[in-house]
């Protein structure tokens, strides 16, 4: 009640990226489910095999108290931080056929989008076995989906010192004014500006499920991803 989550509150583990988060079946791979307007948005942009999801969330630094409880630290900022990834291998159009897909993909049967009363847009994105979006040879050693082990500056989207977590600082090439770049839901020019050091400032939309980035700046994008995965 009142925005608080109790110990008995039900959870919905999605995206399912960490094989140590719950008991898993043999053959498990990371997976992400989506439906409704958010799935329609992904379909409109043709998201499919080979595309990469970078997941971000709302985080705040916490501490373990002498009383044996976790609590948020006082006077520390709320942040938007990248916490995981998934490169798409398969797109499963599950719809309401959850039982049928659970039989066909038994390692997925614990995923929340394979049980319950879902409707036609219900879709599950299954991760590739290995990540292949980076130029370095070590990328083949990385799973196609997972969670980042630590917070780092490049994985933190919120600009340092900003009062709102939705005020982002991004690389200099990451701008709507650069040729060949588009970020869905962010067409308004007044959301974008240049910082004194040349990097890009973005006032991200207040709430959104997926932002789809398309860009022709492959070399810049590859360099940014290499930093994120380093």
C-alpha positions, 0 to 999 in steps of 0.5 A: 500500500502507498507505493510500498512492496511487502514481502508477500507481494507477487513478482514478475521476473522479466526480463529473465537474464540471470541464471542464478535468480531462480531454479532453471530447466536444462537448456535455459537461455535469457528471455524477455516478454512483451505485449500490448502497446509496447510490443506493437512499438517493437513490431513497428520498428521491425525488432527481430533476430540480431537486434540488441536490447539494453535494459535500464532501470531506476536505481538508488544506492542502498546500505545494510543496517546494523539491524539486519535490513537494507535501506536506501542511503540518504541524500544520494541521487536516483539514477537511470542505469543500464543493468542488462542486455539481450541479443535476439535469436528467436521471436516467439509469437506466443499469444494465448498459446502459453501451454503449447509454447511451454511444451515446445520450449520446456526450459521456458515454462517458468517464464511469466509470459508462458502462463496466465491469460495473455492475448495475441500480442504476447511475445517472447524474445529469446537470447542468442547463445553468444553475443556477436555485436562487438568487434573484439574477438572476446565478444564470442565469450559473452552470453547473448543475454545477462546482467552487468556485474557493477555500476560504471560511469558509461552504464549510468545514463543520468547526468551527474549532478542532475536533480532528475534521473531522466536527465541523461548524458550520452556520447557526443554522436548520440544526437538527433542532429547527427545524420542517420540517428533516431531514437523513438519517442524523442523527436522533439528538438527541445529534448536534445542539447549539447553539453559544454564538453561536446557530449549530448544531453537528453531529457528522456520521456517521463515513462516509456517501455522501449526506446528504439535506436537506429543509427548509421554511425556503426563505428561510434555505436560499436565503440560505445557498446565496447565500453558498456561491455568492458 
